[in-house]
Amino acid sequence: MKRGLFSSIAPLYGCFFQFQLRMYRKFLLLPSLERVVGSRAKVLDVGFGTGALMQALLEQGHDVAGVDYSTGMLRVARKKLKTGGALLFHEDVREGLSFETDSFDVVFAAYVVHGLSSYARRVALEEMARVARKAVILFEHSDSPGLMVNAVEWLEGNHFATFKKERAALLASIFDWCETIPFSKRSVVYVCQQDIL
Ligand SMILES: C[S@@+](CC[C@H](N)C(=O)[O-])C[C@H]1O[C@@H](n2cnc3c(N)ncnc32)[C@H](O)[C@@H]1O
C-alpha cells in the first residue's frame, strides 16, 4: 500500500486501537516472547501505525521507540499514546534505519513486512536485524488470513503472495534461527534471532 493511502486511512485505522491493544497485550504474554524480550527492554516498533503495539510495550515497562513513514499514522499515534515516553520517528525503513547497530534489544514489526516488495522486504529485514541486539519479532497474517485480507492484499499488488513464497528462504538467509508461533487462525508470530549459541 502506498504511503499516502496509509495516511488517508489513519483516522479510520485508529478506531481499531482498543481492539488491537487487547490483541497485542495477549501477544506480549506468549512465553517465547516473554523469554526473549525480558523486562525493561529497549525496543523498536517498525511501522507502528496508530501505536497500539507501542502502547502495549509501554505498559510492560519497556523503553519504546518507533518508526513509520506515514505522517497521518504518526499524527494519530501521537494522540493515542497515553503512557507517554515513546519516541516516534518519521522514517522509511526501505531507506535504512537511522539507528546505530545493536541500538535495541528487540525490534518488532506488525503487519508490515508482508506489504513490501521482495527487494524492500530484504532491505527492511536486514536493517531490523542490524539494529536488534537479541531478536526481530514479526507479527503477520497467517497463510489463511481470510477472504477479506486476501482481496485487499491482491488489490495492493499482492506482495503478500511473494511473502508467503519467499518467507522461509528469506528469513533463513538473514537469521540463524526463527521460531514460528501460530497466534490465532488469522495471525502468526516469527521470533528471529542471530548468534543464539
Ligand atoms: C498495516 S499497517 C500496521 C500498523 C501497525 N503495526 C499495526 O499493527 O496496526 C502498516 C504500517 O507500516 C507503515 N509502513 C509501511 N511501509 C513502511 C516503510 N517502508 N517504512 C516505515 N513504515 C512503513 C505504514 O505507514 C503503516 O503504518
The ligand as an ORCA input file, in Angstrom:
! r2SCAN-3c Opt
* xyz 0 1
  C      -0.838     -2.463      8.081
  S      -0.158     -1.125      8.969
  C       0.269     -1.880     10.517
  C       0.397     -0.862     11.611
  C       0.713     -1.396     12.996
  N       1.991     -2.052     13.035
  C      -0.368     -2.319     13.473
  O      -0.075     -3.413     13.895
  O      -1.532     -1.902     13.446
  C       1.447     -0.938      8.222
  C       2.186      0.263      8.795
  O       3.516      0.228      8.332
  C       3.876      1.505      7.853
  N       4.874      1.292      6.799
  C       4.700      0.616      5.639
  N       5.820      0.637      4.904
  C       6.726      1.345      5.642
  C       8.076      1.721      5.399
  N       8.699      1.397      4.265
  N       8.737      2.423      6.357
  C       8.086      2.779      7.512
  N       6.807      2.468      7.771
  C       6.132      1.756      6.844
  C       2.588      2.124      7.347
  O       2.627      3.535      7.300
  C       1.600      1.612      8.374
  O       1.518      2.461      9.480
*
